[in-house]
Amino acid sequence: MQRELVGFPLSPAVRVKLVAAGFQTAEDVLEVKPSELSKEVGISKEEALETLQILRRECLTNKPRCAGTSVANKKCTALELLEQEHTQGFIITFCSALDNILGGGIPLMKTTEVCGVPGVGKTQLCMQLAVDVQIPECFGGVAGEAVFIDTEGSFMVDRVVSLATACIQHLHLIAGTHTEEEQQKALKDFTLENILSHIYYFRCHDYTELLAQVYLLPDFLSDHSKVQLVIIDGIAFPFRHDLDDLFLRTRLLNGLAQQLISLANKHRLAVILTNQMTTKIDKNQASLVPALGESWGHAATIRLIFHWEQKQSLRDLEMLLSLLPHHRQKVL
């Protein structure tokens, strides 16, 4: 199995430059000569040589991990996979129509992409989910925490306060119709202060910062094991504005997608990505499609596309479910 760079004792500065240059695994780097690595990554020849020596030494002293005998690669049956699907859990959205389409809410261990034009409610949904993921289990929640990575500066803490306050009030109403002691006890800890303190916010200004943050997440998640939701609000923004090399952009995005899928599976959490829309011209006709191209369209397990319904201030929803890498089912 190819070993990701995040697992090697490299300096953070060198690791970030390697990822930004499109290197994802040790095998990718070891195929390059020191002089070529220095030029491509933007580090000195001495740093390039030292990096290669570290990678070779670690792989030689830890052959089982590099050879693919890790716990993550153990065999399992189709029945076990089905049982995992049934027990994976969901993050409820408090929108019954959306929850019904998704089979109960945003699924854990999967990546979900939310697409739409500006103002349609993508960030609103992300902030709502950052609150909802913390709902206690006795109310049907997963009692988790959230990581919110913001690339566009759209996060509004005042809005989160309003959403959290409304959620607390809603749960109190539910508890008021029952006499279960467990719910009353859970509400004592489900306070505005606790909700806000369990949303971990990171602001990324360019694609280098975004890649660095995502590739450092495994260490963060090891220290914050209750995190069950990772949100990247604005996956397209840094790549569309700061990166003109299409080949490099595609390679970086593919690596980023694989890293997020790995995080979702290893840490049993949900990943939410928001994406912008762009205009596609086909046979003299223009249509709005999600940004970042066809290749990125297969990155997420589920793609939600929000539209403004014509002549009405209502949102319409289209869902694309990736059953296989090149097969999608459309649900209206």
C-alpha positions in Angstrom: 0.0 0.0 0.0 1.3 3.5 -0.8 2.0 5.5 2.4 0.8 9.1 2.6 3.4 11.8 3.4 1.5 12.9 6.5 2.9 9.7 8.2 6.5 10.7 7.8 8.7 12.9 10.2 9.1 15.7 7.7 9.2 19.4 8.6 5.7 21.0 8.2 7.2 23.5 5.7 8.6 20.8 3.4 5.5 18.7 3.7 3.3 21.6 2.6 5.5 22.3 -0.4 5.5 18.6 -1.4 1.7 18.5 -1.2 1.3 21.8 -3.1 3.5 20.4 -5.9 1.2 17.4 -6.2 3.1 14.7 -4.3 0.8 12.6 -2.2 2.7 9.5 -1.2 6.3 8.5 -0.4 6.4 6.5 -3.6 5.6 9.6 -5.6 8.6 11.4 -4.1 11.0 8.5 -4.2 10.6 8.3 -8.0 12.2 11.7 -8.4 15.9 12.6 -8.3 17.1 15.2 -5.7 17.8 17.9 -8.3 14.4 17.4 -9.9 12.7 17.4 -6.5 14.5 20.6 -5.5 13.3 22.4 -8.7 9.8 21.1 -8.7 9.0 21.7 -5.0 11.0 24.9 -4.5 13.4 23.7 -1.8 17.2 23.6 -1.7 19.1 20.5 -3.0 20.2 19.8 0.5 16.6 19.8 1.7 15.6 17.6 -1.2 18.3 15.1 -0.5 17.5 15.0 3.2 13.8 14.5 2.4 14.5 11.5 0.2 16.8 10.0 2.8 14.1 10.3 5.5 11.5 8.7 3.2 13.9 5.8 2.3 14.9 5.2 5.9 11.3 5.2 7.2 10.2 2.8 4.4 13.0 0.4 5.1 12.5 0.4 8.8 8.8 0.1 8.5 8.3 -2.3 5.6 5.0 -3.8 6.7 3.2 -0.5 6.6 4.7 0.3 3.2 3.9 -3.2 1.9 0.3 -2.9 2.6 -0.2 -5.1 5.7 -1.8 -2.3 7.8 -5.0 -2.8 9.8 -6.8 -0.5 7.4 -6.2 -3.1 4.6 -7.6 -6.1 6.4 -10.1 -8.2 4.5 -13.8 -8.1 5.2 -16.9 -9.6 3.6 -19.7 -8.0 1.6 -22.0 -8.8 4.5 -19.8 -6.9 7.0 -19.7 -3.9 4.6 -23.5 -4.0 4.4 -23.8 -4.1 8.2 -21.4 -1.1 8.4 -23.7 0.8 6.0 -26.7 0.1 8.2 -25.0 1.2 11.4 -22.9 4.1 10.2 -25.3 6.8 11.4 -26.6 10.1 10.0 -26.4 13.8 10.8 -29.9 15.1 10.7 -30.5 18.4 8.9 -33.9 19.4 10.3 -35.1 19.6 6.7 -37.5 16.6 6.4 -37.4 16.6 2.6 -33.6 16.6 2.5 -33.3 14.0 5.3 -35.8 11.7 3.4 -33.9 12.0 0.2 -30.6 11.1 1.9 -32.2 8.2 3.8 -32.0 9.8 7.2 -29.6 12.7 6.9 -25.9 13.4 6.0 -24.3 9.9 6.1 -21.1 9.3 8.2 -18.1 7.7 6.4 -19.1 9.4 3.1 -18.3 12.6 1.3 -21.1 14.9 0.3 -20.8 17.8 -2.1 -23.2 20.7 -1.9 -23.4 22.8 -5.1 -25.3 25.9 -6.0 -25.2 29.5 -7.1 -24.3 32.3 -4.5 -27.0 32.9 -2.0 -28.8 29.6 -2.4 -27.9 28.4 1.1 -24.7 26.3 0.9 -23.0 28.0 3.9 -26.2 28.1 5.8 -26.5 24.3 5.5 -22.9 23.9 6.6 -23.4 26.0 9.7 -26.6 24.2 10.5 -24.8 20.9 10.2 -22.0 22.1 12.5 -24.6 22.5 15.2 -26.7 19.4 14.3 -23.7 17.0 14.6 -23.6 17.8 18.3 -27.2 16.8 19.0 -27.2 14.1 21.8 -27.8 10.5 20.8 -31.0 10.3 22.9 -32.5 12.8 20.5 -31.4 10.9 17.4 -28.1 12.7 17.0 -24.5 11.5 16.9 -23.1 13.7 19.8 -20.1 14.7 17.8 -18.0 17.8 17.1 -17.3 19.7 13.9 -14.3 21.0 11.9 -15.2 24.0 9.7 -12.6 25.0 7.0 -13.5 28.3 5.4 -11.9 29.4 2.2 -14.2 32.3 1.3 -14.7 34.1 4.6 -18.4 33.2 4.6 -18.6 31.9 8.2 -20.8 34.1 10.4 -20.6 33.3 14.1 -23.7 35.4 14.8 -25.7 33.2 12.4 -24.3 30.1 14.2 -25.5 31.5 17.5 -29.0 31.9 16.1 -29.0 28.4 14.7 -27.6 26.9 17.9 -30.2 28.8 20.0 -33.0 27.6 17.8 -31.7 24.0 18.0 -31.6 24.1 21.8 -35.1 25.5 22.0 -36.3 22.7 19.6 -34.8 20.0 21.7 -36.3 21.4 24.9 -39.7 21.3 23.2 -39.2 17.7 22.3 -38.1 16.9 25.8 -41.1 18.6 27.2 -43.4 16.1 25.5 -41.5 13.2 27.1 -40.6 12.3 30.6 -37.3 10.6 29.8 -34.6 11.4 32.3 -31.8 10.8 29.8 -33.0 13.6 27.6 -33.3 16.1 30.5 -29.8 15.2 31.6 -28.4 15.6 28.0 -29.9 19.0 27.7 -27.9 20.3 30.7 -24.7 20.0 28.6 -26.2 21.0 25.3 -25.7 24.7 25.8 -24.8 27.5 23.5 -21.3 27.8 25.0 -20.6 24.1 24.6 -21.9 24.1 21.0 -19.7 27.0 20.0 -16.7 25.5 21.7 -17.0 22.3 19.7 -16.9 23.9 16.3 -13.2 24.1 15.3 -12.8 26.9 12.8 -9.9 27.2 10.3 -9.5 30.0 7.8 -7.6 29.1 4.6 -6.7 31.9 2.2 -5.2 29.9 -0.7 -4.9 26.4 -2.0 -1.6 25.9 -0.3 -3.1 26.6 3.1 -6.1 24.4 2.3 -3.9 21.4 1.3 -1.8 21.9 4.4 -4.8 22.0 6.7 -6.4 18.9 5.2 -3.2 16.9 5.3 -2.6 17.9 8.9 -6.1 16.9 9.9 -5.2 13.3 10.9 -3.1 14.6 13.7 -5.8 17.0 14.8 -8.4 14.2 14.7 -6.2 12.0 16.8 -6.4 14.6 19.5 -10.1 15.3 19.0 -11.7 11.9 18.6 -15.2 13.2 18.9 -15.1 15.1 15.6 -17.7 13.5 13.3 -18.0 16.2 10.7 -15.4 18.0 8.5 -16.7 20.9 6.4 -14.8 22.6 3.6 -16.9 25.6 2.6 -15.7 26.7 -0.8 -13.6 23.8 -2.3 -13.4 25.5 -5.7 -12.5 29.1 -4.7 -8.7 28.7 -4.0 -8.1 26.5 -7.0 -10.0 28.7 -9.4 -8.3 31.9 -8.4 -4.8 30.9 -7.5 -3.9 28.1 -9.8 -3.7 28.4 -13.6 -1.9 25.1 -14.3 -4.9 22.8 -15.2 -2.8 19.5 -15.0 -1.5 20.4 -11.6 -4.9 21.5 -10.4 -6.4 18.2 -11.4 -3.7 16.2 -9.7 -4.0 18.3 -6.5 -7.8 17.9 -6.4 -7.6 14.2 -7.0 -5.1 13.8 -4.1 -7.3 16.0 -1.9 -10.4 13.9 -2.7 -8.6 10.7 -1.8 -7.3 12.2 1.5 -10.9 13.2 2.4 -12.3 9.8 1.6 -9.5 8.2 3.7 -10.4 10.5 6.6 -14.1 9.7 6.3 -13.4 6.0 6.5 -10.7 5.9 9.1 -12.3 8.3 11.5 -16.0 7.3 10.8 -17.0 10.9 10.0 -18.9 12.8 7.4 -17.2 15.2 5.0 -19.2 18.1 3.5 -17.8 20.1 0.6 -19.5 23.2 -1.0 -18.9 24.0 -4.6 -19.7 26.9 -6.9 -21.5 26.7 -10.2 -20.0 27.7 -13.6 -21.4 28.2 -17.1 -21.0 25.4 -19.6 -21.5 26.1 -23.3 -22.6 23.1 -25.3 -24.1 23.3 -28.9 -24.8 27.1 -28.6 -26.6 26.5 -25.3 -25.5 27.7 -21.9 -26.2 25.8 -18.7 -25.0 26.0 -15.1 -22.9 23.0 -13.9 -20.7 22.5 -10.8 -17.2 23.9 -11.0 -13.9 22.0 -11.2 -14.7 19.8 -14.2 -15.8 16.3 -15.0 -13.0 14.6 -13.1 -14.0 16.3 -9.8 -17.6 15.3 -10.4 -16.7 11.7 -9.3 -14.9 12.8 -6.1 -17.9 12.8 -3.7 -20.2 9.9 -2.9 -23.2 12.2 -3.0 -23.7 15.5 -4.9 -26.5 17.8 -3.9 -27.3 20.6 -6.3 -29.5 23.5 -5.1 -31.4 25.6 -7.6 -33.6 28.7 -7.2 -37.0 27.7 -8.5 -38.0 30.1 -11.3 -40.4 32.9 -10.4 -40.5 31.7 -6.8 -38.2 32.3 -3.8 -38.0 28.5 -3.2 -35.1 26.2 -3.4 -35.2 23.1 -5.6 -33.0 20.1 -4.9 -31.3 17.6 -7.2 -29.3 14.8 -5.9 -26.7 12.7 -7.7 -25.7 9.5 -5.9 -22.4 8.0 -6.9 -23.1 4.2 -6.8 -20.0 3.4 -8.9 -17.1 5.7 -10.0 -18.7 6.3 -13.4 -22.4 5.7 -12.6 -24.8 8.1 -11.0 -28.4 8.0 -10.2 -30.5 11.1 -10.3 -33.1 11.7 -7.6 -35.5 14.6 -7.8 
